Amino acid sequence: MSAAMSHGSSAEPDLTPILDLVFQLITFFMLVINFKAAALDTSLRLPVIGSARPIDSKGVDDVLVLNVNKEGSLNVYGDRKSDIKRYIANEATASRMLAKRKGKTITNDDDLPTTVVIRADRGVSFNLLNKVLTECQKYGFRKFTFKAQNLEK
């Protein structure tokens, strides 16, 4: 009798299709997540001008976002970088390595293809902003874009 009961129908469902679907959904969301939004420091009060426009990258996919707070330090992905020189030097090295992977050889004297987006707080003095620009230029960054807010009407 026990042998007859053990061969009966089992009530356990096959979970393979549902696990496959969950894995595909996780993969999809990992591929479409926007990591660039995490690079923005939303605590900055950007300057307000009447003609602020979105960044026109013109097909350039290598963008470096620098958030400069009132004290002149960089905030990158929520982490405060007090040593601006070392951070920019590391980003220049990373930009050269990325260009090399894409088949371009960039020497230390060449301009980097990276576009630097500067999001500076409206309270930042010109001297602090000039320090960031000078360091970027020192390591080969030549393309700059400044972010501001649209004038609210």
N, C-alpha and C positions, 0 to 999 in steps of 0.2 A: 504494500500500500504506500509506503514511503517512496518507493521508486516511481510509482505512478504520479505522485504529487510533485516530485522534483522535475519531471519532464513537462509539467504544465506551462502555460503561457506566463511569461514574466511581465511585470508591470513597469520595468525600467525603460524609459525612453532613450532613443539614440540622440546624444547631445552633439555629435560631430557637426551637423549642418549649422546649428546655432553658434557653436564655437567658431566655426569658419567665418560666419557672418560678423561676429563680434571682432575677430581679428582683422577682417577687411575694413571695418569701420574705424578701428583704431589706426590702421595704416593710412587710411584716407585723411583723417583729421591731423595726423602727424605731418603729412605732406603739404597740407594747405594752411597750416598755422602761420601767422604773421609774426616773425621775430623782429621785424623793423619797428613795430609799435612799442616793443619793450625797450628800445633804445632811446625813446623820448622821455625827457624829464618833465612831467606835467606840473611840477611845482614852480617852474620858471614863469615869470611874467614877461612875455615877449613884448618888444616894442610894437606900437600900433601905427600902421601906415595905411593909406587908402588904396594902395595897389598891390597888396600881398598876393602872390600866386603860388600854386603848388610847385614843387621841384620838377623841372623838365630834365629828366636824366638822359634823353636822346639816345636811348639804347644802352647807356652805361649802367652796368649792374653793380659796380663796386663803389659803394657810398660809405663814407665815414661820418657818423653823426657825433658832434661834440656839443654837449650841454654845458655852458659856462654860467656858473652862479655868480651872485653879487660879490663874493669873496675872491673870485678869479680861479676857483678850482673846477675841475671837470667832474661831471657826474655821468658815468657810463653804466647803463643797465642797473641803476640804483646804487652803484658803488662809487664813492668819492675818490678821485685820483688826485692826490696832492702833488705828485711829481709829474708835472705836465711833460717835461722833456723826455723822460723815460717812456711814458705812455705813447707819445707821438713817434718816438724812435721805433718802438715795438710795432706800431701800426704800419709804419713805412716798410719795415722788414716783411710784415705779413702781406702788404700790397705787392711787393716785389716777388714774393713766393707765389702769390696768386697769378700774377702776370706770367711767371715762368711756367706754371702748370697749364696756362692757356696757350703756350707756345711763343710768348714774347720774352725776349731777354732785355732786362732793364738794368743798366749799370747804376752806380751810386750818383753819377752826374746827370742821369736822365730824369725828366719829369715823370712823376707817377700818374697813372691813368685814373686814380681814385678821385672822386669828387668829395670835397670836405663840406659838410653842411654844418654851419655854426648856428646854434640856437642859444643866444646870449640873453640873460635877464636884462630888462630895461634899466636896471640900476648898475650895470657893469660899466666901469670907467673905460675910457678909450685906452689908457695905458695897459690895463689888464687884457683887453681884447687884442691889442697890438702884440702883446707878449705871446698869445696863443697863435696868432697869424704868423709871427716871425718864426716861431718854432716849427710850424707846419712847413713854411717855405724852406727852412734850413734843411729839412729832411726830404725835400723833393715834391711836396704837394703844391700844385699850382692852380688847381680848379677849386674855386670857392663859391658857396651859395650861403646866403644869410636868410634865416627864417624870421618872420614877423607875423603879427596878427592883422587881419583885415580891420579897417576902421568900421566900427559898428555905428549904424545910422539910426 
